[in-house]
């Protein structure tokens, strides 16, 4: 439970309400973000191991991808 994905798994098993979303690898981040933006106006991308708002990226429909390089394929993320 020391990660955002671990929290989501535990919260789901306890029946807690969570924002629509899921965990993914960096290689899936763009595809998952696009899929969630099809049904939501805005999503947040969270690095799996971060705290205090560090590593949050808010993306709205129509936003251009950030100019930085894509995340490493093996990195872990949560998109909500």
JOUR-V744530 format. One record per residue. RES is the residue in three letters. PHI is phi in radians with two decimals (none if undefined). D_FIRST is the distance of its C-alpha to the first C-alpha in whole Angstrom. Layout:
res-><RES/RES>
phi-><PHI/PHI>
d_first-><D_FIRST/D_FIRST>
This chain:
res-><UNK/UNK/UNK/UNK/UNK/UNK/UNK/UNK/UNK/UNK/UNK/UNK/UNK/UNK/UNK/UNK/UNK/UNK/UNK/UNK/UNK/UNK/UNK/UNK/UNK/UNK/UNK/UNK/UNK/UNK/UNK/UNK/UNK/UNK/UNK/UNK/UNK/UNK/UNK/UNK/UNK/UNK/UNK/UNK/UNK/UNK/UNK/UNK/UNK/UNK/UNK/UNK/UNK/UNK/UNK/UNK/UNK/UNK/UNK/UNK/UNK/UNK/UNK/UNK/UNK/UNK/UNK/UNK/UNK/UNK/UNK/UNK/UNK/UNK/UNK/UNK/UNK/UNK/UNK/UNK>
phi-><none/-1.52/-2.28/-1.14/-1.18/-1.12/-1.10/-1.04/-1.09/-1.15/-1.07/-1.10/-1.17/-1.59/1.38/-1.34/-1.26/-2.35/-1.09/-1.07/2.82/-2.91/-1.51/-2.74/-1.52/-0.96/-1.14/-1.74/-1.01/-1.09/-1.12/-1.17/-1.04/-1.05/-1.12/-1.24/-1.20/-1.19/-2.07/-2.36/-1.24/-2.56/-2.30/-2.08/-1.79/-2.18/-1.16/-1.10/-2.06/-2.67/-2.64/1.15/1.48/-1.16/1.46/-1.45/-2.32/-1.64/-2.25/-1.91/-0.96/1.50/-1.15/-1.45/-1.07/-1.07/-1.22/-1.19/-1.21/-1.11/-1.18/-0.99/-0.98/-1.55/-1.16/-2.00/-2.45/-2.19/-2.05/-2.28>
d_first-><0/4/5/7/8/4/5/8/8/7/9/12/12/13/15/14/16/15/17/19/17/15/13/16/17/20/23/22/21/25/25/22/23/27/26/24/27/29/28/27/29/26/22/20/18/15/14/11/10/12/13/16/17/18/18/19/22/23/26/28/31/33/32/33/30/29/32/29/29/26/23/23/22/19/17/14/14/14/17/17>
